[in-house]
Amino acid sequence: MPKKKKPLLFLFIILSLGLMTYQSSREHLLTFRFLNNTLNKFHAIVNSVKDSVTSPFKRLLLREEENIRLKVEVKRLLKEQQEYQEALLENKRLRELLSLKEKEHRYITAACVIARGADQWSNILVLDKGLSDGVTKDMTAITHKGLVGKISGVSDSYSSLLLLTDINFSAAVRLQESRREGIISGTGLRKCQLKYIPYEEDLKVGDVVITSGLDSLFPKGIPIGYVSRVNKKGKGPFQNIEVTPFEDNTEIEEIAIINPFRNKDRVAGLSNGVKR
């Protein structure tokens, strides 16, 4: 081969090798890119399927968490509402006791009920005031509704209150309108019994019963209750009369204690306007 053609041949071989190398490298890159794109698409599909399956459960979980949070919030608001309502009722009762203090010149102190009898038949309450607060035996207990009972025992810091529904309780009373006098006694239940009202006396349901003051135990004119049943059937000169107290024993929380022996004046403001 002539010497002049050798360099040309050598150059051709180098160019051919370079072109072959380039083509080989390019095909490798194209193949790798194709596989990478395919894997990416497959991964995207898998994630999409996964999201479509798990999304409802995630939403349910979020809703459940929100429901739990709302329930806790509702309980908190209900508790606050109950506490607010209890405070309003307590303020109302205390204002009523304060009004008694302003009207009743025999007022000694206000007391809270701290205990009740051990069984449903008990008609005794334990109060948080005693001798150190000026409370003595036989003092009268009232609320803005009327007579509750009398102090039956007392210690330095506590006292016991005998309710007017107790079988051992009695008081001289009169009918507010007719002025007929009688004796009221407890029955051990919710009602009381009005005794010694003659058979010919015309009574009607709703007549108001007040203290007469003739027993020197209770001030005159304290409302007690209303006639809830009249029975003229039976033997004897007197009617069988049931009286329902204005104050429900189960609802008593605070009472005012007054001294019935301070003087003999009428209890101011208690007997006026009490009708049933």
LINBELTA-V652191 format. One record per backbone hydrogen bond with DSSP energy under -1.0 kcal/mol. NH is the residue of the N-H (numbers start at 0). CO is the residue of the C=O. If there is no record, write none. Layout:
nh:NH co:CO
nh:NH co:CO
This chain:
nh:4 co:1
nh:8 co:4
nh:9 co:5
nh:10 co:6
nh:11 co:7
nh:12 co:8
nh:13 co:9
nh:14 co:10
nh:15 co:11
nh:16 co:12
nh:17 co:13
nh:18 co:14
nh:19 co:15
nh:20 co:16
nh:21 co:17
nh:22 co:18
nh:23 co:19
nh:24 co:20
nh:25 co:21
nh:26 co:22
nh:27 co:23
nh:28 co:24
nh:29 co:25
nh:30 co:26
nh:31 co:27
nh:32 co:28
nh:33 co:29
nh:34 co:30
nh:35 co:31
nh:36 co:32
nh:37 co:33
nh:38 co:34
nh:39 co:35
nh:40 co:36
nh:41 co:37
nh:42 co:38
nh:43 co:39
nh:44 co:40
nh:45 co:41
nh:46 co:42
nh:47 co:43
nh:48 co:44
nh:49 co:45
nh:50 co:46
nh:51 co:47
nh:52 co:48
nh:53 co:49
nh:54 co:50
nh:57 co:53
nh:58 co:54
nh:59 co:55
nh:60 co:56
nh:61 co:57
nh:62 co:58
nh:63 co:59
nh:64 co:60
nh:65 co:61
nh:66 co:62
nh:67 co:63
nh:68 co:64
nh:69 co:65
nh:70 co:66
nh:71 co:67
nh:72 co:68
nh:73 co:69
nh:74 co:70
nh:75 co:71
nh:76 co:72
nh:77 co:73
nh:78 co:74
nh:79 co:75
nh:80 co:76
nh:81 co:77
nh:82 co:78
nh:83 co:79
nh:84 co:80
nh:85 co:81
nh:86 co:82
nh:87 co:83
nh:88 co:84
nh:89 co:85
nh:90 co:86
nh:91 co:87
nh:92 co:88
nh:93 co:89
nh:94 co:90
nh:95 co:91
nh:96 co:92
nh:97 co:93
nh:98 co:94
nh:99 co:95
nh:100 co:96
nh:101 co:97
nh:102 co:98
nh:103 co:99
nh:106 co:103
nh:107 co:256
nh:108 co:256
nh:110 co:254
nh:112 co:252
nh:113 co:125
nh:114 co:125
nh:121 co:118
nh:124 co:160
nh:125 co:114
nh:126 co:158
nh:127 co:111
nh:130 co:154
nh:131 co:155
nh:132 co:129
nh:133 co:130
nh:134 co:129
nh:137 co:150
nh:138 co:135
nh:139 co:257
nh:140 co:148
nh:141 co:255
nh:142 co:145
nh:146 co:222
nh:147 co:140
nh:148 co:140
nh:149 co:161
nh:150 co:138
nh:151 co:159
nh:152 co:159
nh:154 co:157
nh:158 co:126
nh:159 co:152
nh:160 co:124
nh:161 co:149
nh:162 co:122
nh:163 co:147
nh:165 co:162
nh:168 co:165
nh:170 co:183
nh:172 co:181
nh:173 co:209
nh:174 co:179
nh:175 co:207
nh:178 co:174
nh:181 co:172
nh:182 co:194
nh:183 co:170
nh:184 co:192
nh:185 co:168
nh:187 co:164
nh:191 co:242
nh:192 co:184
nh:193 co:240
nh:194 co:182
nh:198 co:236
nh:200 co:197
nh:205 co:226
nh:206 co:203
nh:208 co:224
nh:209 co:173
nh:210 co:221
nh:211 co:171
nh:215 co:212
nh:220 co:210
nh:223 co:208
nh:224 co:208
nh:225 co:243
nh:226 co:206
nh:227 co:241
nh:228 co:241
nh:230 co:239
nh:238 co:196
nh:239 co:230
nh:241 co:228
nh:242 co:191
nh:243 co:225
nh:245 co:223
nh:250 co:247
nh:251 co:248
nh:254 co:110
nh:255 co:141
nh:256 co:108
nh:257 co:139
nh:258 co:105
nh:261 co:258
nh:266 co:219
